[in-house]
Amino acid sequence: LRVREFAMKDSYSLDLDQAGLDAAFDAHHAAYLRIFERCGLPAFPVEASSGSMGGSDSVEFMVPSPAGEDDVIRCSCGYAANVERATSALTAVADGAELDAPEKFATPGVRTIKALAEFDGGATAEHQIKSLIMVIDDELVIALLRGDHQLNEQKLKDTAQAIAMRPASAEEVLKTLGANPGSLGAVGVEGLKIVADEALRGRTSMTTGANEDDWHWRGVNVERDIAVTDWANLREVKAGENCADCGETLEIVRCIESGHIFKLGTKYAEAMGATVINQDGKNVPIVMGSYGIGIGRGMAAAAETHHDDN
């Protein structure tokens, strides 16, 4: 028997209002847990990204397996989320004495976080601002993170509600900001959208590129000196960090995604003009939910979970 990867058990709910969607979503959630239990799959629900479909309250059902394609952050308290949605509690970082204004200083040849950390008069990674220049739906956007953190691109894409996203080319960066990668920053930048990770909120005495090759700023107060457009959870959560709910240590579990449910709301109904007359005689957009189980994935997960040595 050959089962195609795209074979799906699909379901959609169509309701008059949010309360109806909530009830349908909860019913599907409970039904999916029963389905996976009866299939012998140790699936557990996790917070997830809705991806290009959009929507809210996105939940994936994950089966732990080294053969999986997704990483899940999990805690003993029950918190679980795909790395594309996960959060954690960070240990507070002490900032140095605050300057009245940023101070520009020469950093010849310094192009990386590591090089700046080793540079005389530089700063450790947790006291640096990492500036990543992305093109999101044809618009140049600056994403800011702490120097020792990594960007989770899906988090940025979800924050921007983007269709397409890619790193800006060196030529695009130079034309817009006047410097090459390694000397970039957002201090004093106007006319561009700037999205900053929550770990930078309230930080002072930071160091970042000055948008001039071989120069950096020190003493940057993020909220004073940078015109942040949006604050968001952008960073990749790592194993060993603390759970934001209970404070215990988080682990990363490799998993196979076996099901996915989420609330579409009125996004597609409004786009297509799909309305229904409610009990008050008014035309209202249909409130939708989407629910799916991967049949082929379920078979693969069963084989990975229950196989013998042969």
C-alpha positions as CSV (number, residue, x, y, z in Angstrom):
1,L,0.0,0.0,0.0
2,R,1.4,3.4,-1.0
3,V,0.0,6.3,0.9
4,R,0.7,9.7,-0.5
5,E,2.2,12.3,1.8
6,F,-0.6,14.8,1.1
7,A,-3.4,12.4,2.0
8,M,-5.4,14.2,4.7
9,K,-8.3,13.9,7.0
10,D,-9.7,17.4,6.6
11,S,-12.5,19.1,8.4
12,Y,-13.8,22.7,8.4
13,S,-16.3,24.3,10.8
14,L,-18.6,27.1,9.7
15,D,-20.3,29.2,12.4
16,L,-22.3,32.4,12.9
17,D,-20.0,33.8,15.6
18,Q,-16.8,33.4,17.6
19,A,-18.6,31.4,20.3
20,G,-19.6,28.8,17.7
21,L,-16.1,28.6,16.5
22,D,-14.7,28.2,20.0
23,A,-17.1,25.3,20.6
24,A,-16.2,23.6,17.3
25,F,-12.5,24.0,18.0
26,D,-12.7,22.5,21.4
27,A,-14.8,19.6,20.1
28,H,-12.2,18.9,17.4
29,H,-9.3,19.2,19.9
30,A,-10.9,16.5,22.2
31,A,-11.8,14.3,19.2
32,Y,-8.2,14.4,17.9
33,L,-6.8,13.4,21.2
34,R,-9.1,10.4,21.2
35,I,-8.2,9.5,17.6
36,F,-4.5,9.5,18.3
37,E,-5.0,7.5,21.5
38,R,-7.0,4.9,19.7
39,C,-4.4,4.8,16.9
40,G,-1.7,4.1,19.6
41,L,0.1,7.3,18.9
42,P,1.5,9.3,21.9
43,A,0.6,12.6,20.3
44,F,0.4,15.7,22.5
45,P,-0.9,19.2,21.7
46,V,1.5,22.1,21.3
47,E,1.2,25.8,20.5
48,A,2.1,26.4,16.9
49,S,2.3,28.9,14.0
50,S,-0.6,29.0,11.6
51,G,1.9,29.7,8.7
52,S,0.6,31.1,5.5
53,M,-3.0,30.0,6.2
54,G,-3.2,32.6,8.9
55,G,-5.7,32.4,11.8
56,S,-5.3,32.1,15.6
57,D,-5.2,29.5,18.4
58,S,-3.0,27.2,16.3
59,V,-2.4,23.8,17.8
60,E,-0.3,21.0,16.4
61,F,-0.4,17.4,17.6
62,M,3.1,16.0,17.8
63,V,4.5,12.5,18.1
64,P,8.0,12.3,19.7
65,S,10.4,10.6,17.3
66,P,14.1,11.1,16.2
67,A,12.7,10.8,12.7
68,G,10.6,13.9,13.0
69,E,11.0,17.2,11.2
70,D,10.0,19.6,13.9
71,D,11.5,20.7,17.3
72,V,9.1,21.2,20.2
73,I,10.0,23.1,23.4
74,R,8.4,21.2,26.4
75,C,8.3,21.5,30.2
76,S,7.3,19.1,32.9
77,C,4.5,21.5,33.9
78,G,2.7,20.8,30.6
79,Y,3.8,23.8,28.6
80,A,4.6,22.8,25.0
81,A,5.2,24.8,21.9
82,N,6.7,24.5,18.4
83,V,10.0,26.4,18.3
84,E,8.2,28.8,15.9
85,R,6.0,29.9,18.8
86,A,8.0,29.0,22.0
87,T,8.9,31.5,24.7
88,S,11.0,31.2,27.8
89,A,12.1,33.2,30.9
90,L,15.5,34.8,30.5
91,T,17.8,35.7,33.3
92,A,18.0,39.5,33.7
93,V,21.2,41.1,32.3
94,A,22.7,44.0,34.3
95,D,23.4,47.0,32.2
96,G,26.3,49.4,32.8
97,A,26.3,53.1,33.6
98,E,23.9,54.9,31.2
99,L,25.2,57.6,28.9
100,D,23.2,60.7,28.1
101,A,23.6,59.9,24.4
102,P,25.2,57.2,22.3
103,E,28.9,57.5,21.7
104,K,30.4,56.6,18.3
105,F,33.8,54.7,18.4
106,A,36.0,53.3,15.7
107,T,36.0,49.5,15.2
108,P,38.3,48.8,12.2
109,G,37.8,45.4,10.7
110,V,35.1,44.4,13.2
111,R,32.3,42.6,11.3
112,T,30.8,40.0,13.7
113,I,29.3,39.7,17.2
114,K,32.3,37.6,18.3
115,A,34.9,40.1,16.9
116,L,33.2,43.0,18.7
117,A,33.1,41.0,21.9
118,E,36.9,40.5,21.6
119,F,37.6,44.0,20.5
120,D,39.3,46.4,23.1
121,G,36.5,48.7,24.2
122,G,33.8,46.4,22.6
123,A,31.0,44.6,24.4
124,T,30.0,41.0,25.3
125,A,27.3,39.5,23.1
126,E,24.5,40.0,25.6
127,H,25.3,43.7,25.6
128,Q,25.2,44.0,21.8
129,I,22.3,44.6,19.4
130,K,22.2,42.3,16.4
131,S,20.7,44.0,13.3
132,L,19.3,41.8,10.6
133,I,18.0,43.4,7.4
134,M,15.1,41.5,5.8
135,V,12.9,42.1,2.7
136,I,9.3,41.3,3.8
137,D,6.8,41.5,1.0
138,D,9.1,43.8,-1.0
139,E,9.6,46.1,2.1
140,L,13.0,46.5,3.8
141,V,12.6,45.7,7.5
142,I,15.2,45.8,10.3
143,A,14.9,43.0,12.9
144,L,16.8,43.6,16.2
145,L,17.9,40.9,18.7
146,R,20.3,40.6,21.5
147,G,23.8,39.7,20.2
148,D,23.8,36.2,21.6
149,H,20.3,35.3,20.3
150,Q,19.3,33.8,17.0
151,L,16.3,34.9,14.9
152,N,13.5,32.4,14.3
153,E,12.4,33.5,10.8
154,Q,8.9,32.1,11.1
155,K,8.3,34.3,14.2
156,L,9.3,37.4,12.2
157,K,7.2,36.3,9.3
158,D,4.1,35.7,11.5
159,T,4.7,39.1,13.3
160,A,4.7,40.9,9.9
161,Q,1.8,38.7,8.6
162,A,4.0,38.3,5.5
163,I,3.6,36.3,2.4
164,A,7.2,36.3,1.4
165,M,10.4,37.0,3.3
166,R,14.2,36.9,2.5
167,P,17.4,38.4,3.8
168,A,18.3,41.6,2.0
169,S,21.3,41.5,-0.3
170,A,24.5,43.3,0.5
171,E,23.7,45.7,-2.3
172,E,20.2,46.5,-1.0
173,V,21.6,47.1,2.5
174,L,24.4,49.4,1.3
175,K,22.0,51.4,-0.8
176,T,19.5,51.9,2.0
177,L,21.7,52.2,5.2
178,G,25.0,53.3,3.8
179,A,27.1,50.5,5.2
180,N,28.0,46.9,4.7
181,P,26.8,44.0,6.9
182,G,28.7,43.9,10.2
183,S,28.4,47.7,10.7
184,L,24.6,48.0,10.7
185,G,22.3,49.3,13.3
186,A,19.0,51.1,13.9
187,V,20.0,54.2,15.9
188,G,18.5,57.2,14.3
189,V,17.1,55.3,11.4
190,E,13.9,56.7,10.0
191,G,11.5,55.6,7.3
192,L,12.0,51.8,7.8
193,K,10.0,49.4,9.9
194,I,12.0,48.2,12.9
195,V,10.9,45.1,14.8
196,A,12.7,44.4,18.1
197,D,12.8,41.2,20.1
198,E,11.2,41.5,23.6
199,A,14.6,40.7,25.2
200,L,15.8,44.2,24.2
201,R,12.9,46.0,25.9
202,G,14.3,48.3,28.6
203,R,17.9,47.6,27.8
204,T,20.5,50.4,28.1
205,S,24.3,50.7,27.6
206,M,24.1,48.6,24.4
207,T,26.5,48.5,21.5
208,T,25.5,48.3,17.9
209,G,26.6,49.2,14.4
210,A,26.6,52.9,13.4
211,N,25.6,52.4,9.7
212,E,29.2,53.5,8.8
213,D,31.8,50.9,8.0
214,D,34.2,50.3,10.8
215,W,32.2,52.3,13.4
216,H,29.8,51.4,16.2
217,W,27.7,53.1,18.8
218,R,28.1,52.4,22.5
219,G,25.8,53.5,25.3
220,V,22.6,52.9,23.3
221,N,19.3,53.1,25.2
222,V,17.1,50.9,23.0
223,E,13.8,52.7,23.7
224,R,15.3,56.2,23.7
225,D,17.6,55.9,20.7
226,I,15.8,53.5,18.3
227,A,12.3,54.2,16.8
228,V,11.0,50.6,17.3
229,T,7.9,50.0,15.2
230,D,6.9,46.7,16.8
231,W,8.0,44.6,19.8
232,A,7.7,40.8,19.3
233,N,8.9,37.4,20.3
234,L,11.6,36.8,17.6
235,R,14.3,34.8,19.2
236,E,14.9,31.0,19.0
237,V,14.3,29.4,22.4
238,K,17.0,27.0,23.5
239,A,17.0,23.8,25.7
240,G,18.1,24.6,29.2
241,E,16.3,27.9,29.4
242,N,13.6,28.3,32.1
243,C,9.9,27.9,31.5
244,A,8.0,31.2,31.5
245,D,5.1,29.5,33.3
246,C,6.8,27.6,36.1
247,G,10.5,28.4,36.0
248,E,11.6,24.8,35.4
249,T,14.1,23.8,32.8
250,L,12.9,23.4,29.2
251,E,13.8,20.5,26.9
252,I,13.7,20.2,23.1
253,V,11.9,17.1,21.7
254,R,12.1,16.1,18.1
255,C,8.7,15.3,16.8
256,I,6.5,14.2,13.8
257,E,3.6,16.6,13.2
258,S,0.6,14.4,12.9
259,G,-2.3,16.9,13.1
260,H,-3.0,20.6,13.1
261,I,-6.1,22.6,14.0
262,F,-6.6,26.4,14.0
263,K,-9.2,29.1,13.9
264,L,-9.4,30.8,10.5
265,G,-12.0,33.3,11.8
266,T,-13.5,35.5,9.0
267,K,-10.3,35.9,7.0
268,Y,-11.3,33.9,4.0
269,A,-15.1,34.5,4.3
270,E,-14.4,38.3,4.1
271,A,-12.0,37.8,1.1
272,M,-14.6,35.8,-0.8
273,G,-17.7,37.6,0.3
274,A,-19.1,34.4,2.0
275,T,-21.9,35.6,4.3
276,V,-24.8,34.0,6.1
277,I,-28.0,35.5,7.6
278,N,-27.9,35.3,11.4
279,Q,-30.8,35.1,13.8
280,D,-31.3,38.9,13.7
281,G,-31.7,38.8,9.9
282,K,-28.3,40.4,9.3
283,N,-25.7,39.3,6.8
284,V,-22.5,38.3,8.7
285,P,-19.2,36.7,7.4
286,I,-18.9,33.0,8.1
287,V,-16.6,32.2,11.0
288,M,-14.4,29.3,10.1
289,G,-12.1,26.7,11.7
290,S,-9.7,24.3,9.9
291,Y,-8.7,20.8,11.2
292,G,-6.5,18.2,9.6
293,I,-4.7,14.9,10.3
294,G,-2.0,13.6,8.0
295,I,-2.9,10.0,7.1
296,G,0.5,9.2,5.7
297,R,2.2,10.9,8.6
298,G,0.1,8.9,11.0
299,M,1.2,5.6,9.4
300,A,4.8,6.8,9.5
301,A,4.5,7.9,13.1
302,A,3.0,4.5,14.0
303,A,5.9,2.7,12.3
304,E,8.5,4.9,14.1
305,T,6.8,4.5,17.5
306,H,6.0,0.7,17.4
307,H,8.6,-0.9,15.2
308,D,10.7,-3.8,16.3
309,D,14.4,-4.4,15.5
310,N,13.5,-5.7,12.1
